[in-house]
């Protein structure tokens, strides 16, 4: 198999693993926030705000990992 194909395959696998991890992380974050909101409904607004900030940070890491995978594939392919 061509080294260029291996570079793109590894980039695809890296992004796939990243997306799986991000999905799991955001799912656990949302589950914990919903449980906390059901236990203390008076703090639901603060919990929601904290959850959104956490989800945005997780998405930022996912975007960074995706960019790094693509950059490594382009560097190794060329």
C-alpha positions in Angstrom: 0.0 0.0 0.0 1.2 3.5 -0.8 2.6 5.6 2.1 0.2 8.4 1.1 -2.8 6.1 1.6 -1.4 5.1 5.0 -1.1 8.8 5.9 -4.7 9.5 5.0 -5.9 6.3 6.6 -4.2 7.1 9.9 -5.7 10.7 9.7 -9.2 9.2 9.3 -8.7 6.8 12.1 -7.4 9.5 14.4 -10.4 11.8 13.7 -12.7 8.8 14.2 -11.2 8.0 17.6 -11.4 11.7 18.5 -15.1 11.9 17.5 -15.9 8.8 19.5 -14.2 10.2 22.6 -15.9 13.6 22.2 -19.3 12.0 21.8 -18.8 10.0 24.9 -17.5 13.0 26.9 -20.4 15.2 25.9 -22.9 12.5 26.6 -21.5 12.0 30.1 -21.5 15.7 30.6 -25.1 16.1 29.6 -26.2 13.1 31.7 -24.5 14.6 34.8 -26.0 18.0 34.1 -29.5 16.6 33.7 -29.1 14.6 36.9 -27.8 17.6 38.8 -30.7 19.8 37.5 -33.2 17.2 38.6 -31.8 17.1 42.1 -31.6 20.9 42.4 -34.0 22.6 40.0 -33.3 26.0 41.5 -29.7 25.8 40.2 -30.6 24.6 36.7 -29.5 27.9 35.0 -26.0 27.8 36.5 -25.7 24.1 35.8 -26.7 24.6 32.1 -24.2 27.4 31.7 -21.4 25.3 33.2 -22.4 22.4 30.9 -22.3 24.6 27.8 -18.9 25.9 28.7 -17.6 22.4 29.2 -19.1 21.1 26.0 -17.5 24.0 24.1 -14.1 23.2 25.6 -14.5 19.5 24.6 -15.5 20.5 21.0 -12.5 22.8 20.9 -10.2 19.9 21.7 -11.9 17.8 19.0 -11.4 20.5 16.4 -7.7 20.8 17.3 -7.2 17.0 17.1 -8.9 16.9 13.7 -6.7 19.7 12.4 -3.6 18.1 13.7 -4.6 14.7 12.1 -5.2 16.4 8.7 -2.0 18.5 8.9 0.1 15.4 9.7 -1.5 13.5 6.8 -0.8 16.3 4.4 2.8 16.6 5.6 3.4 12.9 5.3 1.6 12.7 1.9 3.7 15.4 0.3 
